[in-house]
Amino acid sequence: MRFIGKTNIKFIEKRRIWYAVSLIFILAGLISLIFRGIPLGIDFLGGTEVVVRFEKPVSIGDVRSAIAQIGLAKSEIKTYGTHNEILIRTSEQMEGTKIGEMILSALQSKFRDNKVEVLNEEKVGPRIGAELRRKAFYTVILSLIVMLVYIGLRFKPIYGVGAVVALFHDVLITLGFCSIFSSVSYFNIEMNQSLLAAILTLVGLSVNDTVVVFDRIRENLKLHKSMDFISLVNKSINETLSRTIITSGTVIVVLIILLIVGSEITRGFAFALTIGMITGTYSSIYVASSLVVDITLSRQKREEKKKLLKKQPVMTK
């Protein structure tokens, strides 16, 4: 069953307009990344994370004032799942569970009629945070290289180039949006292992959609040998459009629901992956496939010029 009927949309003819749109989004994101960046979470920055539970709901403002009395005024404080549970993150580190004990003591003094307990305390040292940042960078780069090799072997090298450029495009735009919206506290965006997982998930999902389009192009090349390449690529995209809308659309709907009703811990992940899925679906058509068209047409023109040069008569004296 097809979600939409047969279509005949001329996608490739508009590719240069969408190249410009992509460039604008990438530049805007890069500017934000350079001047604002994405706040580093405790995973990469180092520090202490404490989760406390109150018997009765409390306000973030009251918790912050209590924490400020022990010199942790700059701590990040937010609800954790329910209004009874509070997540406190600080760059301070001490031996054992001293940070947790200090926080518990301060909260017990402030909320004498409200029972409070420490549920969890985690610490990450600066050296470990730096190592995680380095490994995260290498992980993303390695995944892109593996995708280049995979697509190049399964199809042709030019298809691998188109797919990897599209993946870079998706990652850059997603990181750019995360940087731009990092100041919106609702989304809870910070560079941590959750966001890294979203980026790596995006790489896998995006290349999957691209492979489906490329596979149909390869099939149509065998079936329609006399068709010009632009028309053939348009035909392939239109034939896979219904599948793309169903697969990507269902994932995006779930992510939007998670973004709206999910906890603060999952919002950064859901936001990044929502942007990535939208961008990845778009880039399969207007980046990966369009680049393959431009590279193929460029090669065809060079081959035609070589043939013309060979046919020209040699001038003799």
N, C-alpha and C positions, 0 to 999 in steps of 0.2 A: 504493500500500500504506500503510495506516494503522498507526502504531506502537502505538496503543491503540485499543480499540473505542469505540463511541459512548458518550458520557458525558452526564450530566445534573446536573452539580454546580452548586449555587446559590452562585456566587461573590459576587454583588453584595449579597446579604442580609447578609453578614458584613463589609461594607466598613468599618463604624465601628470594629469591633474592630481591623482591620488599619490603619486611620488611627492608632489609639492606638499600635500596635506601631511604625509608622513614626516617629511623633513621639518615642517613647522612644529609638530608635536615632539619630535626628537630634540630639536634645538631648545624648545621651552623646557623640556625635562632636564636636559644637560645643564642649562643655566641654573635651574633650581637645585640640581645635584651639586654643582660647583659652589654656589653661594649659600645654600641652606643645608644640603645633604639630607640624610635620613638619620634620625637619632639612633645611636647604638644601644641595643638592649644589654642586659647584664651578661648574656651569653658571650658577647664580643668585647664589651667594655671592661667587665670585671666589677665585682661588688657583692652585695648581699641582698637576697630576696626572702622576705618573711611573709607568710600567710597567717592571719589571725582570724579567729571566729568569736563573734559576740553573741550573747544570749538573746539580745534584742537589737533591732536595727539601729545604726548610728549614722551620723552625717560625716562626709569626707572632711569638711571644715573643722569639726571638733577633733577628729583623729589627727589632722595636720597640726592643730594647735598643741595637742599633747606631745606629738613627736618633736615639735620645735623646741620644747623645753629641755630636751637632751641633746641638742645640737644637730638634729637631722631635719632641719626645716626645708632643705632642698630635695628631700626624698620624693620619689614618685609614689602617689597614693591613689588607689582606685578600687572599686568594688570587684570582687572575685566570685562570679557566679550569682550570688545572692547578696542582698543588702546587709546580711549578717556577717559576711566574710569580706575581709579587706586584704588587698595585696600591697605590700610596702617594699619599694626598691630603693636602695641607697648605694652610693659608691664606697661607703665605709666598709672596712673589713677588720674583724678582730678574731682572736683565737676562739676555737670551739663555737659555742652558741651564745657568746656574750652579747652580740647585737640583738638577737631574739629576746634575751633576758632583759636587756635595757628597754626595749620597746614594750615588752609585756609589763614591766614595772611602771613605765610612764602611763600606759593605758589603764592599768588598774587604779592608779592614783587619780586619773581624770574621770573614769567611769566606775565609781565605787559600787553603784547599784546595778551594774551590768557585767555579768560574768564574762571573762575573756580568756582565751587560750591560744597558744601558738600551735598551728596545725603543721607547718612545714617551714624549714629554713634551709636555703641553698646559698652556697658561696662559690664564686668564680674568681680566680686570681687574675691580675693583669696579664701575666705571661700566658696563661691558658686562653684568655680572651684574644690576645694577639695571634696565637696559633690557630684559633678557630676562624678568625678573619682571613688568614692566609689560606687555610684549607678550603674555606667557602669559595674564595676567588678561584682557586685551582679547580675545584669541583665543577663550577659553572663553565669555565673555559674547556675543561676536558670533555664535558658532556656535549658541547658544541662541536668539538673536533670529531668525536665519535659519530655524531649525526652526519657530519660532512662526509666521512668515510663510508658510512652505511648507505646514504642516499647515492653517493658517487658510484658505489659498487652495484647497487640494485638497479639504478637507471644509467645515467651518463654523468660525467663530471660536472657539466653545466647545470644539471638538476641539483647536484649537491651544493654548488655555489649559491643557487637561488634559494634553496631551503635554509642554508646557514645564515645568509644575509637576512632572510625573513625572521629567523630566530633571534639574531642580534637586534633586529628592529623591535621585536616583541618584548625582549628583556629590557631594552633601553627605555621604551615608552612606559612599560610597567613600573620600572624603578623611578622614572620621572614623575609619574602620577603619584607614586608613594611619597616622593619628596614634597611635591606640591601640597598634598593633603595631609602631610604629617603633623601640621599645626592644628588639625581638626581632632580634638580629643576623643570624639565619638569612635573614630576608626581605630584608635590605639595602634598606630603604625610605628614600628621601630625595627631596626635591622637586628633580627635574632634568628634562631634556628627555624622558627615557624615561617618567617618570611623567606628564608632560603629554601625551605621545603616547597613553598608556593612557586618560587622561580623555577626549580627543577621539575616540578609537576607541569608547569606551563610549557617547558621545553618539550616534554614528552607528548603532551596533548596537542600542541601546535604542529609538531612535525607529523603526527598521525593524520591530521586533516590534510596537510600538504601532500603526504604520500598517497592518499586516496585520489586527489586531483591528478597527481603525476601518473598514477597507475592507469587512470582513464585516458590520459593523453597518450600513453604508450599503446594502449589497446586501439585507440582511434587512428593512430599512425599506421597501423597494420590494415585497418578496415577501410580507411579513406585516404589512400595514397595520393590521389589527385587534388585533394582539398588543400587550399593555402593554409599556412601554419596558424595565422591569427584566427581564422574561422574555426579551425580544428580545436584550438585551445578554448575558444568561447563555447564551442559545442560540449567539450569535456567538462567545463565548469558548470554549465547549465544542467548537464546530466547528473552531476553529483550535488547539485544545490539542495535538493530535498533532504538528502542524507546529512549534509552539513548543518542545515537548520535544525533538524531533529536532534542530532548528537550534541552539537554545541549549545543549542537552545535549552535542552533539558539540564545540562550541567550549569549553565548560567542562571537558570531559574532557582536551582538548589542553592547556589552560592549567594544569590540575592536574599533568599529566605534566611540563610545562615548569617548574612550580614545584618539583617534586620532584627531577628529574634535570638541570635546566638549570643554567647557570653563575650565579654570584652577580650578575653584571651584569644578567641578565634576570629575576631573582626579584622585584624590586620591581614591574616592569611586569606580570609574570604574576599577582602577588598582587592588585594594584589592579584588573586587568581581570577576574579571577575573581570578586571581590566585586561589581564593577560588573555583570557578566553576570547573576549571581544576583539582584541587586537590580533590574536592568532588566527581567528576565523577570517578576518579582513585581509591579513597579510598573505594567507594561502592563495588568495586571488590576485591582489593588487601589488604584491611584492614578489613572492616566489615565482608564480606563474608568469607574471609580467616580465621579470628579469630573464627568465628562460626564453621568452619570446624575443626580447631585445637582443640577447646574445646570439640566438639562432639566426635571426634576420641579419645581424651584422656579419656572421660567418657566411651566410648565403650571398651577401653582396660582395664580400671579398673573393669568394670562389667564382662568381660571375665575372668580376674584373680580371681575374687570372685567365679565365677562358677567353675573354675578349682579347687580351694581350697576346695569347698564343695564336689566335686566329689572324691577327694583323700580319700582312705580308712584310717580309724582311726587305728593307731598302738596300739595293746594291748599286755600286758606282758604275 
